[in-house]
């Protein structure tokens, strides 16, 4: 959380390039899953991301069994989408999370890097506002690989590196 106190003032000094209209993919999806939503005797962990995050959620939940309850918000939206934080805040307002693990960045290719940055700033502000005591873990996004040769990174990977 100390990093948030440094990042937020710095990032608020930059000009914002807002994405007023969402850039949609052919299929949009969102998956909200809250295990043991009726229990409060253990800490709660939220995994936020895309299909990659959804793919490792079960392993994380199994590993943390008896230590923490897990929830996920996985979606095809990225932080640049003007409605992403509405979905995110829905979770933050309903549950108290001790840890928020964030790995979201493979979608939203139609947004500029400035729009991605500004969306990320808004997401960090939402965490501070609604889950200020939570530990925020930033996971670097999975690199994009060439479909014809999975050993080769796609050109899009360079865009992901810029975002980080």
Beta strands, then each sheet from edge to edge (+ up, - down):
strand 1: 30-34
strand 2: 43-49
strand 3: 68-75
strand 4: 99-103
strand 5: 135-138
strand 6: 145-146
strand 7: 149-153
sheet 1: 1+ 3- 2- 4- 5-
sheet 2: 6+ 7-
end
